[in-house]
Amino acid sequence: MLGDKDEQFITENFQYTIELFDKEGRRREEGMRREAEQTVRGRVDSVVTEATIPTEAPMTEESPDPMFNHYMGELGKY
């Protein structure tokens, strides 16, 4: 299709095509940005200023299985 065209014509055609794709991409991004701004506005979660963390007493019960105690001991390191 471009066999009889010179190098300059092919380069210009290629650059023009790239610019069209870039322009279309920017147009889509702008549309998605506008849509996101409209749909997100007013739906933002409120800021949590104080968090309550439930605490549990450490497990003191030991199991007869020695691997259980070893496993729990290793977890206690962290």
N, CA, C, O and CB atoms as a CASP TS submission, in Angstrom:
PFRMAT TS
TARGET T0000
AUTHOR 0000-0000-0000
METHOD Language model
MODEL 1
PARENT N/A
ATOM      1  N   MET     1       0.812  -1.186   0.000  1.00  0.00           N
ATOM      2  CA  MET     1       0.000   0.000   0.000  1.00  0.00           C
ATOM      3  C   MET     1       0.868   1.269   0.000  1.00  0.00           C
ATOM      4  O   MET     1       0.555   2.245  -0.682  1.00  0.00           O
ATOM      5  CB  MET     1      -0.930  -0.012   1.200  1.00  0.00           C
ATOM      6  N   LEU     2       1.938   1.240   0.759  1.00  0.00           N
ATOM      7  CA  LEU     2       2.843   2.392   0.789  1.00  0.00           C
ATOM      8  C   LEU     2       4.127   2.124   0.010  1.00  0.00           C
ATOM      9  O   LEU     2       5.111   2.848   0.164  1.00  0.00           O
ATOM     10  CB  LEU     2       3.181   2.757   2.231  1.00  0.00           C
ATOM     11  N   GLY     3       4.122   1.102  -0.813  1.00  0.00           N
ATOM     12  CA  GLY     3       5.322   0.698  -1.529  1.00  0.00           C
ATOM     13  C   GLY     3       5.863   1.758  -2.463  1.00  0.00           C
ATOM     14  O   GLY     3       7.079   1.861  -2.623  1.00  0.00           O
ATOM     15  N   ASP     4       5.015   2.541  -3.079  1.00  0.00           N
ATOM     16  CA  ASP     4       5.484   3.546  -4.031  1.00  0.00           C
ATOM     17  C   ASP     4       5.639   4.930  -3.398  1.00  0.00           C
ATOM     18  O   ASP     4       5.899   5.900  -4.110  1.00  0.00           O
ATOM     19  CB  ASP     4       4.528   3.627  -5.201  1.00  0.00           C
ATOM     20  N   LYS     5       5.485   5.041  -2.083  1.00  0.00           N
ATOM     21  CA  LYS     5       5.584   6.330  -1.385  1.00  0.00           C
ATOM     22  C   LYS     5       7.002   6.528  -0.880  1.00  0.00           C
ATOM     23  O   LYS     5       7.698   5.564  -0.562  1.00  0.00           O
ATOM     24  CB  LYS     5       4.575   6.408  -0.208  1.00  0.00           C
ATOM     25  N   ASP     6       7.429   7.793  -0.807  1.00  0.00           N
ATOM     26  CA  ASP     6       8.778   8.067  -0.323  1.00  0.00           C
ATOM     27  C   ASP     6       8.815   8.059   1.209  1.00  0.00           C
ATOM     28  O   ASP     6       7.778   8.043   1.872  1.00  0.00           O
ATOM     29  CB  ASP     6       9.278   9.421  -0.864  1.00  0.00           C
ATOM     30  N   GLU     7      10.013   8.070   1.740  1.00  0.00           N
ATOM     31  CA  GLU     7      10.217   7.955   3.189  1.00  0.00           C
ATOM     32  C   GLU     7       9.587   9.124   3.950  1.00  0.00           C
ATOM     33  O   GLU     7       9.019   8.929   5.025  1.00  0.00           O
ATOM     34  CB  GLU     7      11.713   7.879   3.503  1.00  0.00           C
ATOM     35  N   GLN     8       9.683  10.313   3.409  1.00  0.00           N
ATOM     36  CA  GLN     8       9.126  11.486   4.075  1.00  0.00           C
ATOM     37  C   GLN     8       7.602  11.367   4.184  1.00  0.00           C
ATOM     38  O   GLN     8       7.039  11.692   5.230  1.00  0.00           O
ATOM     39  CB  GLN     8       9.512  12.773   3.315  1.00  0.00           C
ATOM     40  N   PHE     9       6.932  10.914   3.138  1.00  0.00           N
ATOM     41  CA  PHE     9       5.482  10.761   3.175  1.00  0.00           C
ATOM     42  C   PHE     9       5.081   9.741   4.229  1.00  0.00           C
ATOM     43  O   PHE     9       4.131   9.963   4.980  1.00  0.00           O
ATOM     44  CB  PHE     9       4.947  10.343   1.799  1.00  0.00           C
ATOM     45  N   ILE    10       5.799   8.623   4.291  1.00  0.00           N
ATOM     46  CA  ILE    10       5.489   7.569   5.265  1.00  0.00           C
ATOM     47  C   ILE    10       5.689   8.102   6.684  1.00  0.00           C
ATOM     48  O   ILE    10       4.865   7.851   7.563  1.00  0.00           O
ATOM     49  CB  ILE    10       6.380   6.312   5.023  1.00  0.00           C
ATOM     50  N   THR    11       6.784   8.839   6.911  1.00  0.00           N
ATOM     51  CA  THR    11       7.054   9.392   8.232  1.00  0.00           C
ATOM     52  C   THR    11       5.967  10.381   8.646  1.00  0.00           C
ATOM     53  O   THR    11       5.481  10.335   9.776  1.00  0.00           O
ATOM     54  CB  THR    11       8.424  10.073   8.252  1.00  0.00           C
ATOM     55  N   GLU    12       5.586  11.273   7.734  1.00  0.00           N
ATOM     56  CA  GLU    12       4.530  12.241   8.040  1.00  0.00           C
ATOM     57  C   GLU    12       3.207  11.545   8.311  1.00  0.00           C
ATOM     58  O   GLU    12       2.480  11.933   9.226  1.00  0.00           O
ATOM     59  CB  GLU    12       4.368  13.236   6.891  1.00  0.00           C
ATOM     60  N   ASN    13       2.890  10.533   7.538  1.00  0.00           N
ATOM     61  CA  ASN    13       1.647   9.778   7.721  1.00  0.00           C
ATOM     62  C   ASN    13       1.663   9.074   9.072  1.00  0.00           C
ATOM     63  O   ASN    13       0.655   9.056   9.778  1.00  0.00           O
ATOM     64  CB  ASN    13       1.452   8.750   6.578  1.00  0.00           C
ATOM     65  N   PHE    14       2.798   8.500   9.427  1.00  0.00           N
ATOM     66  CA  PHE    14       2.937   7.807  10.706  1.00  0.00           C
ATOM     67  C   PHE    14       2.770   8.799  11.860  1.00  0.00           C
ATOM     68  O   PHE    14       2.049   8.519  12.817  1.00  0.00           O
ATOM     69  CB  PHE    14       4.311   7.094  10.796  1.00  0.00           C
ATOM     70  N   GLN    15       3.436   9.958  11.774  1.00  0.00           N
ATOM     71  CA  GLN    15       3.329  10.971  12.830  1.00  0.00           C
ATOM     72  C   GLN    15       1.891  11.468  12.967  1.00  0.00           C
ATOM     73  O   GLN    15       1.402  11.652  14.082  1.00  0.00           O
ATOM     74  CB  GLN    15       4.272  12.153  12.538  1.00  0.00           C
ATOM     75  N   TYR    16       1.218  11.685  11.850  1.00  0.00           N
ATOM     76  CA  TYR    16      -0.174  12.137  11.870  1.00  0.00           C
ATOM     77  C   TYR    16      -1.063  11.107  12.573  1.00  0.00           C
ATOM     78  O   TYR    16      -1.925  11.461  13.378  1.00  0.00           O
ATOM     79  CB  TYR    16      -0.682  12.390  10.433  1.00  0.00           C
ATOM     80  N   THR    17      -0.841   9.831  12.259  1.00  0.00           N
ATOM     81  CA  THR    17      -1.633   8.763  12.870  1.00  0.00           C
ATOM     82  C   THR    17      -1.382   8.697  14.371  1.00  0.00           C
ATOM     83  O   THR    17      -2.323   8.524  15.146  1.00  0.00           O
ATOM     84  CB  THR    17      -1.308   7.411  12.219  1.00  0.00           C
ATOM     85  N   ILE    18      -0.145   8.829  14.785  1.00  0.00           N
ATOM     86  CA  ILE    18       0.186   8.815  16.220  1.00  0.00           C
ATOM     87  C   ILE    18      -0.500   9.977  16.929  1.00  0.00           C
ATOM     88  O   ILE    18      -1.042   9.807  18.021  1.00  0.00           O
ATOM     89  CB  ILE    18       1.721   8.890  16.433  1.00  0.00           C
ATOM     90  N   GLU    19      -0.478  11.164  16.307  1.00  0.00           N
ATOM     91  CA  GLU    19      -1.129  12.334  16.907  1.00  0.00           C
ATOM     92  C   GLU    19      -2.629  12.111  17.057  1.00  0.00           C
ATOM     93  O   GLU    19      -3.217  12.525  18.056  1.00  0.00           O
ATOM     94  CB  GLU    19      -0.867  13.587  16.060  1.00  0.00           C
ATOM     95  N   LEU    20      -3.256  11.461  16.075  1.00  0.00           N
ATOM     96  CA  LEU    20      -4.688  11.170  16.174  1.00  0.00           C
ATOM     97  C   LEU    20      -4.973  10.237  17.349  1.00  0.00           C
ATOM     98  O   LEU    20      -5.916  10.462  18.108  1.00  0.00           O
ATOM     99  CB  LEU    20      -5.200  10.545  14.865  1.00  0.00           C
ATOM    100  N   PHE    21      -4.159   9.190  17.498  1.00  0.00           N
ATOM    101  CA  PHE    21      -4.342   8.262  18.618  1.00  0.00           C
ATOM    102  C   PHE    21      -4.134   8.976  19.953  1.00  0.00           C
ATOM    103  O   PHE    21      -4.896   8.762  20.896  1.00  0.00           O
ATOM    104  CB  PHE    21      -3.372   7.071  18.496  1.00  0.00           C
ATOM    105  N   ASP    22      -3.109   9.821  20.038  1.00  0.00           N
ATOM    106  CA  ASP    22      -2.849  10.561  21.274  1.00  0.00           C
ATOM    107  C   ASP    22      -4.008  11.496  21.604  1.00  0.00           C
ATOM    108  O   ASP    22      -4.432  11.594  22.756  1.00  0.00           O
ATOM    109  CB  ASP    22      -1.544  11.361  21.155  1.00  0.00           C
ATOM    110  N   LYS    23      -4.515  12.182  20.576  1.00  0.00           N
ATOM    111  CA  LYS    23      -5.632  13.105  20.788  1.00  0.00           C
ATOM    112  C   LYS    23      -6.864  12.346  21.287  1.00  0.00           C
ATOM    113  O   LYS    23      -7.546  12.804  22.205  1.00  0.00           O
ATOM    114  CB  LYS    23      -5.962  13.867  19.482  1.00  0.00           C
ATOM    115  N   GLU    24      -7.148  11.201  20.690  1.00  0.00           N
ATOM    116  CA  GLU    24      -8.290  10.387  21.104  1.00  0.00           C
ATOM    117  C   GLU    24      -8.100   9.895  22.539  1.00  0.00           C
ATOM    118  O   GLU    24      -9.046   9.891  23.326  1.00  0.00           O
ATOM    119  CB  GLU    24      -8.479   9.190  20.146  1.00  0.00           C
ATOM    120  N   GLY    25      -6.882   9.483  22.878  1.00  0.00           N
ATOM    121  CA  GLY    25      -6.593   9.022  24.237  1.00  0.00           C
ATOM    122  C   GLY    25      -6.787  10.129  25.259  1.00  0.00           C
ATOM    123  O   GLY    25      -7.369   9.903  26.320  1.00  0.00           O
ATOM    124  N   ARG    26      -6.303  11.322  24.945  1.00  0.00           N
ATOM    125  CA  ARG    26      -6.479  12.455  25.858  1.00  0.00           C
ATOM    126  C   ARG    26      -7.956  12.802  26.013  1.00  0.00           C
ATOM    127  O   ARG    26      -8.401  13.142  27.109  1.00  0.00           O
ATOM    128  CB  ARG    26      -5.699  13.681  25.353  1.00  0.00           C
ATOM    129  N   ARG    27      -8.717  12.717  24.925  1.00  0.00           N
ATOM    130  CA  ARG    27     -10.145  13.014  24.982  1.00  0.00           C
ATOM    131  C   ARG    27     -10.855  12.013  25.890  1.00  0.00           C
ATOM    132  O   ARG    27     -11.705  12.396  26.693  1.00  0.00           O
ATOM    133  CB  ARG    27     -10.762  12.992  23.569  1.00  0.00           C
ATOM    134  N   ARG    28     -10.509  10.733  25.765  1.00  0.00           N
ATOM    135  CA  ARG    28     -11.114   9.702  26.622  1.00  0.00           C
ATOM    136  C   ARG    28     -10.746   9.913  28.086  1.00  0.00           C
ATOM    137  O   ARG    28     -11.599   9.816  28.968  1.00  0.00           O
ATOM    138  CB  ARG    28     -10.670   8.302  26.171  1.00  0.00           C
ATOM    139  N   GLU    29      -9.468  10.202  28.339  1.00  0.00           N
ATOM    140  CA  GLU    29      -9.025  10.430  29.718  1.00  0.00           C
ATOM    141  C   GLU    29      -9.758  11.615  30.338  1.00  0.00           C
ATOM    142  O   GLU    29     -10.169  11.559  31.497  1.00  0.00           O
ATOM    143  CB  GLU    29      -7.507  10.668  29.764  1.00  0.00           C
ATOM    144  N   GLU    30      -9.918  12.677  29.570  1.00  0.00           N
ATOM    145  CA  GLU    30     -10.625  13.860  30.072  1.00  0.00           C
ATOM    146  C   GLU    30     -12.080  13.521  30.382  1.00  0.00           C
ATOM    147  O   GLU    30     -12.620  13.958  31.399  1.00  0.00           O
ATOM    148  CB  GLU    30     -10.552  15.013  29.046  1.00  0.00           C
ATOM    149  N   GLY    31     -12.710  12.747  29.512  1.00  0.00           N
ATOM    150  CA  GLY    31     -14.091  12.336  29.748  1.00  0.00           C
ATOM    151  C   GLY    31     -14.218  11.478  30.995  1.00  0.00           C
ATOM    152  O   GLY    31     -15.147  11.665  31.780  1.00  0.00           O
ATOM    153  N   MET    32     -13.302  10.541  31.189  1.00  0.00           N
ATOM    154  CA  MET    32     -13.337   9.693  32.376  1.00  0.00           C
ATOM    155  C   MET    32     -13.084  10.511  33.638  1.00  0.00           C
ATOM    156  O   MET    32     -13.694  10.261  34.678  1.00  0.00           O
ATOM    157  CB  MET    32     -12.304   8.569  32.260  1.00  0.00           C
ATOM    158  N   ARG    33     -12.177  11.494  33.545  1.00  0.00           N
ATOM    159  CA  ARG    33     -11.889  12.340  34.704  1.00  0.00           C
ATOM    160  C   ARG    33     -13.126  13.139  35.090  1.00  0.00           C
ATOM    161  O   ARG    33     -13.479  13.216  36.267  1.00  0.00           O
ATOM    162  CB  ARG    33     -10.706  13.289  34.408  1.00  0.00           C
ATOM    163  N   ARG    34     -13.786  13.737  34.093  1.00  0.00           N
ATOM    164  CA  ARG    34     -15.001  14.514  34.386  1.00  0.00           C
ATOM    165  C   ARG    34     -16.087  13.627  34.976  1.00  0.00           C
ATOM    166  O   ARG    34     -16.772  14.021  35.919  1.00  0.00           O
ATOM    167  CB  ARG    34     -15.522  15.202  33.114  1.00  0.00           C
ATOM    168  N   GLU    35     -16.244  12.438  34.424  1.00  0.00           N
ATOM    169  CA  GLU    35     -17.258  11.506  34.940  1.00  0.00           C
ATOM    170  C   GLU    35     -16.949  11.109  36.379  1.00  0.00           C
ATOM    171  O   GLU    35     -17.849  11.045  37.216  1.00  0.00           O
ATOM    172  CB  GLU    35     -17.340  10.248  34.053  1.00  0.00           C
ATOM    173  N   ALA    36     -15.678  10.843  36.666  1.00  0.00           N
ATOM    174  CA  ALA    36     -15.287  10.453  38.027  1.00  0.00           C
ATOM    175  C   ALA    36     -15.521  11.597  39.007  1.00  0.00           C
ATOM    176  O   ALA    36     -15.974  11.369  40.129  1.00  0.00           O
ATOM    177  CB  ALA    36     -13.808  10.022  38.061  1.00  0.00           C
ATOM    178  N   GLU    37     -15.216  12.822  38.594  1.00  0.00           N
ATOM    179  CA  GLU    37     -15.433  13.962  39.482  1.00  0.00           C
ATOM    180  C   GLU    37     -16.910  14.129  39.816  1.00  0.00           C
ATOM    181  O   GLU    37     -17.252  14.479  40.945  1.00  0.00           O
ATOM    182  CB  GLU    37     -14.894  15.242  38.846  1.00  0.00           C
ATOM    183  N   GLN    38     -17.776  13.885  38.859  1.00  0.00           N
ATOM    184  CA  GLN    38     -19.208  14.050  39.077  1.00  0.00           C
ATOM    185  C   GLN    38     -19.775  12.940  39.949  1.00  0.00           C
ATOM    186  O   GLN    38     -20.645  13.195  40.782  1.00  0.00           O
ATOM    187  CB  GLN    38     -19.939  14.088  37.749  1.00  0.00           C
ATOM    188  N   THR    39     -19.301  11.726  39.773  1.00  0.00           N
ATOM    189  CA  THR    39     -19.876  10.608  40.520  1.00  0.00           C
ATOM    190  C   THR    39     -19.299  10.478  41.921  1.00  0.00           C
ATOM    191  O   THR    39     -19.976   9.957  42.807  1.00  0.00           O
ATOM    192  CB  THR    39     -19.658   9.322  39.767  1.00  0.00           C
ATOM    193  N   VAL    40     -18.085  10.930  42.149  1.00  0.00           N
ATOM    194  CA  VAL    40     -17.441  10.770  43.452  1.00  0.00           C
ATOM    195  C   VAL    40     -17.802  11.906  44.393  1.00  0.00           C
ATOM    196  O   VAL    40     -17.838  11.709  45.607  1.00  0.00           O
ATOM    197  CB  VAL    40     -15.931  10.693  43.290  1.00  0.00           C
ATOM    198  N   ARG    41     -18.060  13.050  43.874  1.00  0.00           N
ATOM    199  CA  ARG    41     -18.319  14.228  44.697  1.00  0.00           C
ATOM    200  C   ARG    41     -19.461  13.968  45.676  1.00  0.00           C
ATOM    201  O   ARG    41     -20.542  13.540  45.270  1.00  0.00           O
ATOM    202  CB  ARG    41     -18.645  15.437  43.812  1.00  0.00           C
ATOM    203  N   GLY    42     -19.227  14.223  46.957  1.00  0.00           N
ATOM    204  CA  GLY    42     -20.243  14.054  47.975  1.00  0.00           C
ATOM    205  C   GLY    42     -20.316  12.652  48.547  1.00  0.00           C
ATOM    206  O   GLY    42     -21.104  12.404  49.459  1.00  0.00           O
ATOM    207  N   ARG    43     -19.530  11.746  48.045  1.00  0.00           N
ATOM    208  CA  ARG    43     -19.569  10.372  48.548  1.00  0.00           C
ATOM    209  C   ARG    43     -18.281   9.983  49.266  1.00  0.00           C
ATOM    210  O   ARG    43     -17.946   8.801  49.348  1.00  0.00           O
ATOM    211  CB  ARG    43     -19.827   9.407  47.404  1.00  0.00           C
ATOM    212  N   VAL    44     -17.576  10.948  49.774  1.00  0.00           N
ATOM    213  CA  VAL    44     -16.306  10.696  50.445  1.00  0.00           C
ATOM    214  C   VAL    44     -16.587  10.279  51.885  1.00  0.00           C
ATOM    215  O   VAL    44     -17.437  10.870  52.551  1.00  0.00           O
ATOM    216  CB  VAL    44     -15.385  11.953  50.398  1.00  0.00           C
ATOM    217  N   ASP    45     -15.878   9.268  52.363  1.00  0.00           N
ATOM    218  CA  ASP    45     -16.030   8.812  53.744  1.00  0.00           C
ATOM    219  C   ASP    45     -15.540   9.886  54.705  1.00  0.00           C
ATOM    220  O   ASP    45     -14.625  10.650  54.396  1.00  0.00           O
ATOM    221  CB  ASP    45     -15.262   7.494  53.973  1.00  0.00           C
ATOM    222  N   SER    46     -16.154   9.927  55.855  1.00  0.00           N
ATOM    223  CA  SER    46     -15.729  10.892  56.862  1.00  0.00           C
ATOM    224  C   SER    46     -14.408  10.450  57.483  1.00  0.00           C
ATOM    225  O   SER    46     -14.062   9.268  57.464  1.00  0.00           O
ATOM    226  CB  SER    46     -16.811  11.059  57.950  1.00  0.00           C
ATOM    227  N   VAL    47     -13.683  11.411  58.031  1.00  0.00           N
ATOM    228  CA  VAL    47     -12.383  11.137  58.632  1.00  0.00           C
ATOM    229  C   VAL    47     -12.589  10.580  60.030  1.00  0.00           C
ATOM    230  O   VAL    47     -13.361  11.124  60.819  1.00  0.00           O
ATOM    231  CB  VAL    47     -11.506  12.414  58.672  1.00  0.00           C
ATOM    232  N   VAL    48     -11.898   9.500  60.328  1.00  0.00           N
ATOM    233  CA  VAL    48     -11.967   8.893  61.660  1.00  0.00           C
ATOM    234  C   VAL    48     -10.845   9.502  62.489  1.00  0.00           C
ATOM    235  O   VAL    48      -9.671   9.403  62.131  1.00  0.00           O
ATOM    236  CB  VAL    48     -11.846   7.314  61.596  1.00  0.00           C
ATOM    237  N   THR    49     -11.210  10.128  63.591  1.00  0.00           N
ATOM    238  CA  THR    49     -10.193  10.786  64.413  1.00  0.00           C
ATOM    239  C   THR    49      -9.703   9.898  65.543  1.00  0.00           C
ATOM    240  O   THR    49      -8.570  10.048  66.001  1.00  0.00           O
ATOM    241  CB  THR    49     -10.739  12.074  64.984  1.00  0.00           C
ATOM    242  N   GLU    50     -10.534   8.982  65.995  1.00  0.00           N
ATOM    243  CA  GLU    50     -10.140   8.112  67.091  1.00  0.00           C
ATOM    244  C   GLU    50     -10.615   6.699  66.785  1.00  0.00           C
ATOM    245  O   GLU    50     -11.783   6.478  66.466  1.00  0.00           O
ATOM    246  CB  GLU    50     -10.718   8.615  68.444  1.00  0.00           C
ATOM    247  N   ALA    51      -9.717   5.773  66.884  1.00  0.00           N
ATOM    248  CA  ALA    51     -10.061   4.380  66.629  1.00  0.00           C
ATOM    249  C   ALA    51      -9.991   3.601  67.928  1.00  0.00           C
ATOM    250  O   ALA    51      -9.093   3.809  68.744  1.00  0.00           O
ATOM    251  CB  ALA    51      -9.124   3.760  65.569  1.00  0.00           C
ATOM    252  N   THR    52     -10.931   2.715  68.111  1.00  0.00           N
ATOM    253  CA  THR    52     -10.895   1.838  69.277  1.00  0.00           C
ATOM    254  C   THR    52     -10.467   0.458  68.812  1.00  0.00           C
ATOM    255  O   THR    52     -11.056  -0.124  67.901  1.00  0.00           O
ATOM    256  CB  THR    52     -12.281   1.785  70.002  1.00  0.00           C
ATOM    257  N   ILE    53      -9.453  -0.038  69.444  1.00  0.00           N
ATOM    258  CA  ILE    53      -8.913  -1.347  69.096  1.00  0.00           C
ATOM    259  C   ILE    53      -9.243  -2.300  70.232  1.00  0.00           C
ATOM    260  O   ILE    53      -8.801  -2.113  71.366  1.00  0.00           O
ATOM    261  CB  ILE    53      -7.367  -1.285  68.836  1.00  0.00           C
ATOM    262  N   PRO    54     -10.020  -3.318  69.917  1.00  0.00           N
ATOM    263  CA  PRO    54     -10.340  -4.274  70.978  1.00  0.00           C
ATOM    264  C   PRO    54      -9.087  -5.053  71.379  1.00  0.00           C
ATOM    265  O   PRO    54      -8.279  -5.444  70.536  1.00  0.00           O
ATOM    266  CB  PRO    54     -11.458  -5.246  70.521  1.00  0.00           C
ATOM    267  N   THR    55      -8.952  -5.261  72.657  1.00  0.00           N
ATOM    268  CA  THR    55      -7.803  -6.032  73.137  1.00  0.00           C
ATOM    269  C   THR    55      -8.300  -7.328  73.750  1.00  0.00           C
ATOM    270  O   THR    55      -9.359  -7.387  74.374  1.00  0.00           O
ATOM    271  CB  THR    55      -6.969  -5.219  74.169  1.00  0.00           C
ATOM    272  N   GLU    56      -7.512  -8.346  73.554  1.00  0.00           N
ATOM    273  CA  GLU    56      -7.838  -9.654  74.114  1.00  0.00           C
ATOM    274  C   GLU    56      -6.721 -10.055  75.059  1.00  0.00           C
ATOM    275  O   GLU    56      -5.557  -9.716  74.847  1.00  0.00           O
ATOM    276  CB  GLU    56      -8.039 -10.724  72.994  1.00  0.00           C
ATOM    277  N   ALA    57      -7.081 -10.762  76.077  1.00  0.00           N
ATOM    278  CA  ALA    57      -6.074 -11.269  77.001  1.00  0.00           C
ATOM    279  C   ALA    57      -5.261 -12.352  76.291  1.00  0.00           C
ATOM    280  O   ALA    57      -5.811 -13.124  75.506  1.00  0.00           O
ATOM    281  CB  ALA    57      -6.735 -11.825  78.304  1.00  0.00           C
ATOM    282  N   PRO    58      -3.975 -12.412  76.558  1.00  0.00           N
ATOM    283  CA  PRO    58      -3.160 -13.448  75.917  1.00  0.00           C
ATOM    284  C   PRO    58      -3.602 -14.836  76.358  1.00  0.00           C
ATOM    285  O   PRO    58      -4.078 -15.041  77.475  1.00  0.00           O
ATOM    286  CB  PRO    58      -1.673 -13.241  76.240  1.00  0.00           C
ATOM    287  N   MET    59      -3.430 -15.761  75.460  1.00  0.00           N
ATOM    288  CA  MET    59      -3.847 -17.136  75.736  1.00  0.00           C
ATOM    289  C   MET    59      -2.820 -17.782  76.661  1.00  0.00           C
ATOM    290  O   MET    59      -1.640 -17.872  76.321  1.00  0.00           O
ATOM    291  CB  MET    59      -4.000 -17.958  74.412  1.00  0.00           C
ATOM    292  N   THR    60      -3.265 -18.226  77.819  1.00  0.00           N
ATOM    293  CA  THR    60      -2.344 -18.826  78.784  1.00  0.00           C
ATOM    294  C   THR    60      -2.489 -20.342  78.819  1.00  0.00           C
ATOM    295  O   THR    60      -1.669 -21.041  79.413  1.00  0.00           O
ATOM    296  CB  THR    60      -2.583 -18.248  80.178  1.00  0.00           C
ATOM    297  N   GLU    61      -3.520 -20.833  78.188  1.00  0.00           N
ATOM    298  CA  GLU    61      -3.758 -22.277  78.190  1.00  0.00           C
ATOM    299  C   GLU    61      -2.712 -22.968  77.320  1.00  0.00           C
ATOM    300  O   GLU    61      -2.462 -22.563  76.185  1.00  0.00           O
ATOM    301  CB  GLU    61      -5.191 -22.604  77.687  1.00  0.00           C
ATOM    302  N   GLU    62      -2.106 -24.022  77.874  1.00  0.00           N
ATOM    303  CA  GLU    62      -1.115 -24.765  77.108  1.00  0.00           C
ATOM    304  C   GLU    62      -1.722 -26.066  76.624  1.00  0.00           C
ATOM    305  O   GLU    62      -2.566 -26.674  77.282  1.00  0.00           O
ATOM    306  CB  GLU    62       0.146 -25.034  77.948  1.00  0.00           C
ATOM    307  N   SER    63      -1.270 -26.465  75.472  1.00  0.00           N
ATOM    308  CA  SER    63      -1.781 -27.690  74.864  1.00  0.00           C
ATOM    309  C   SER    63      -0.798 -28.830  75.146  1.00  0.00           C
ATOM    310  O   SER    63       0.402 -28.593  75.284  1.00  0.00           O
ATOM    311  CB  SER    63      -1.998 -27.506  73.325  1.00  0.00           C
ATOM    312  N   PRO    64      -1.299 -30.055  75.231  1.00  0.00           N
ATOM    313  CA  PRO    64      -0.391 -31.183  75.428  1.00  0.00           C
ATOM    314  C   PRO    64       0.492 -31.435  74.195  1.00  0.00           C
ATOM    315  O   PRO    64       1.519 -32.106  74.304  1.00  0.00           O
ATOM    316  CB  PRO    64      -1.191 -32.441  75.761  1.00  0.00           C
ATOM    317  N   ASP    65       0.114 -30.921  73.057  1.00  0.00           N
ATOM    318  CA  ASP    65       0.899 -31.116  71.832  1.00  0.00           C
ATOM    319  C   ASP    65       2.107 -30.165  71.857  1.00  0.00           C
ATOM    320  O   ASP    65       1.927 -28.947  71.878  1.00  0.00           O
ATOM    321  CB  ASP    65       0.016 -30.867  70.551  1.00  0.00           C
ATOM    322  N   PRO    66       3.330 -30.705  71.855  1.00  0.00           N
ATOM    323  CA  PRO    66       4.509 -29.841  71.955  1.00  0.00           C
ATOM    324  C   PRO    66       4.659 -28.907  70.746  1.00  0.00           C
ATOM    325  O   PRO    66       5.210 -27.816  70.891  1.00  0.00           O
ATOM    326  CB  PRO    66       5.759 -30.694  72.099  1.00  0.00           C
ATOM    327  N   MET    67       4.192 -29.301  69.574  1.00  0.00           N
ATOM    328  CA  MET    67       4.304 -28.440  68.400  1.00  0.00           C
ATOM    329  C   MET    67       3.408 -27.210  68.534  1.00  0.00           C
ATOM    330  O   MET    67       3.742 -26.137  68.031  1.00  0.00           O
ATOM    331  CB  MET    67       3.941 -29.221  67.131  1.00  0.00           C
ATOM    332  N   PHE    68       2.280 -27.367  69.208  1.00  0.00           N
ATOM    333  CA  PHE    68       1.379 -26.237  69.419  1.00  0.00           C
ATOM    334  C   PHE    68       2.070 -25.167  70.259  1.00  0.00           C
ATOM    335  O   PHE    68       2.024 -23.983  69.926  1.00  0.00           O
ATOM    336  CB  PHE    68       0.072 -26.699  70.102  1.00  0.00           C
ATOM    337  N   ASN    69       2.703 -25.583  71.334  1.00  0.00           N
ATOM    338  CA  ASN    69       3.396 -24.635  72.208  1.00  0.00           C
ATOM    339  C   ASN    69       4.556 -23.969  71.476  1.00  0.00           C
ATOM    340  O   ASN    69       4.800 -22.776  71.657  1.00  0.00           O
ATOM    341  CB  ASN    69       3.906 -25.344  73.473  1.00  0.00           C
ATOM    342  N   HIS    70       5.265 -24.724  70.658  1.00  0.00           N
ATOM    343  CA  HIS    70       6.364 -24.166  69.877  1.00  0.00           C
ATOM    344  C   HIS    70       5.817 -23.125  68.884  1.00  0.00           C
ATOM    345  O   HIS    70       6.375 -22.038  68.736  1.00  0.00           O
ATOM    346  CB  HIS    70       7.133 -25.296  69.125  1.00  0.00           C
ATOM    347  N   TYR    71       4.740 -23.477  68.224  1.00  0.00           N
ATOM    348  CA  TYR    71       4.114 -22.578  67.251  1.00  0.00           C
ATOM    349  C   TYR    71       3.649 -21.287  67.922  1.00  0.00           C
ATOM    350  O   TYR    71       3.892 -20.192  67.414  1.00  0.00           O
ATOM    351  CB  TYR    71       2.927 -23.273  66.564  1.00  0.00           C
ATOM    352  N   MET    72       2.982 -21.424  69.060  1.00  0.00           N
ATOM    353  CA  MET    72       2.498 -20.249  69.763  1.00  0.00           C
ATOM    354  C   MET    72       3.653 -19.398  70.286  1.00  0.00           C
ATOM    355  O   MET    72       3.559 -18.171  70.312  1.00  0.00           O
ATOM    356  CB  MET    72       1.589 -20.663  70.909  1.00  0.00           C
ATOM    357  N   GLY    73       4.728 -20.039  70.698  1.00  0.00           N
ATOM    358  CA  GLY    73       5.911 -19.318  71.157  1.00  0.00           C
ATOM    359  C   GLY    73       6.520 -18.476  70.049  1.00  0.00           C
ATOM    360  O   GLY    73       6.933 -17.339  70.276  1.00  0.00           O
ATOM    361  N   GLU    74       6.574 -19.049  68.837  1.00  0.00           N
ATOM    362  CA  GLU    74       7.114 -18.313  67.699  1.00  0.00           C
ATOM    363  C   GLU    74       6.208 -17.147  67.344  1.00  0.00           C
ATOM    364  O   GLU    74       6.696 -16.068  67.009  1.00  0.00           O
ATOM    365  CB  GLU    74       7.290 -19.238  66.490  1.00  0.00           C
ATOM    366  N   LEU    75       4.894 -17.345  67.410  1.00  0.00           N
ATOM    367  CA  LEU    75       3.972 -16.238  67.118  1.00  0.00           C
ATOM    368  C   LEU    75       4.115 -15.134  68.139  1.00  0.00           C
ATOM    369  O   LEU    75       3.947 -13.960  67.807  1.00  0.00           O
ATOM    370  CB  LEU    75       2.525 -16.729  67.086  1.00  0.00           C
ATOM    371  N   GLY    76       4.420 -15.484  69.368  1.00  0.00           N
ATOM    372  CA  GLY    76       4.572 -14.487  70.421  1.00  0.00           C
ATOM    373  C   GLY    76       5.731 -13.536  70.181  1.00  0.00           C
ATOM    374  O   GLY    76       5.755 -12.442  70.744  1.00  0.00           O
ATOM    375  N   LYS    77       6.690 -13.931  69.356  1.00  0.00           N
ATOM    376  CA  LYS    77       7.837 -13.081  69.065  1.00  0.00           C
ATOM    377  C   LYS    77       7.446 -11.858  68.244  1.00  0.00           C
ATOM    378  O   LYS    77       8.142 -10.843  68.251  1.00  0.00           O
ATOM    379  CB  LYS    77       8.899 -13.876  68.332  1.00  0.00           C
ATOM    380  N   TYR    78       6.339 -11.965  67.545  1.00  0.00           N
ATOM    381  CA  TYR    78       5.936 -10.877  66.648  1.00  0.00           C
ATOM    382  C   TYR    78       4.832 -10.140  67.281  1.00  0.00           C
ATOM    383  O   TYR    78       4.326  -9.175  66.708  1.00  0.00           O
ATOM    384  CB  TYR    78       5.519 -11.384  65.269  1.00  0.00           C
TER
END
